[in-house]
Amino acid sequence: MKHVLLLLAALAAGAGAAAQPKPDGKTLFARNCAACHQLDGRGIPGAFPALATSPVVVGAANEAAEVLLKGRGGMPAFSGSLDDTEIAEVLTYARSSWGNRAGAVSGPEVQARRSALGVAPPTRSRFGNKH
């Protein structure tokens, strides 16, 4: 009986976790990017670049994905903490916010770029990125 109760408790815990919706691009941006680039995408002059009207953000999707996967300058890589779908969500949000008018990015596009760059899949470790 004890084993049955433990099994039921484990199943209930797993069902609760599965019912949690995945965060959208705006939420992921707020959690991972806004401290530096600000919620309005304007960055902090002299420290963190603006994403609003940024040629990198609105340029080729694979180049923008590379920045998130590998980092750039003082920006950390997010390849260890965000999966391909989450990176695509953040990019899509940034590419369509603050006056930016670039197309959406898909998870398979990010996965292809991750593969081409030889970047390891996310670890989901709390130490998954460098910030």
Residue pairs with C-beta under 8 A, 6 or more apart in sequence:
22 85
22 86
23 31
23 86
23 89
24 89
24 93
25 89
25 90
25 91
25 92
25 93
25 94
26 93
26 97
28 82
28 86
28 89
28 90
28 93
29 90
29 93
29 94
30 39
32 78
32 81
32 82
32 90
33 51
33 90
33 94
36 43
36 44
36 47
36 48
36 75
37 43
37 48
37 49
37 50
37 51
38 44
38 48
40 52
40 98
41 50
41 51
41 52
41 94
41 97
41 98
41 100
42 50
42 52
42 98
43 49
43 50
43 51
51 57
51 94
51 98
51 100
52 97
52 98
52 99
52 100
53 98
53 99
53 100
54 100
56 63
56 64
56 67
57 64
57 91
57 94
57 95
57 100
57 102
58 95
58 100
58 101
58 102
59 102
61 91
61 95
61 102
61 103
61 105
61 109
62 109
62 112
62 113
64 91
64 94
64 95
64 105
65 87
65 88
65 91
65 105
65 109
65 110
65 113
65 114
66 113
66 117
67 75
68 77
68 78
68 79
68 82
68 87
68 90
68 91
69 77
69 78
69 79
69 87
69 110
69 113
69 114
69 117
69 119
70 77
70 79
70 117
70 119
71 77
71 78
71 130
76 129
76 130
76 131
77 119
77 129
77 130
78 87
78 90
78 129
79 87
79 114
79 119
79 120
79 121
79 122
79 129
80 120
80 122
80 123
80 125
80 127
80 128
80 129
81 122
81 123
81 124
81 125
81 128
81 129
82 90
82 122
82 129
83 107
83 121
83 122
84 107
84 108
84 110
84 111
84 114
85 107
85 110
87 105
87 107
87 110
88 104
88 105
88 106
88 107
88 109
88 110
91 105
91 110
92 104
92 105
94 100
95 102
95 103
95 104
95 105
96 102
96 104
114 121
122 128
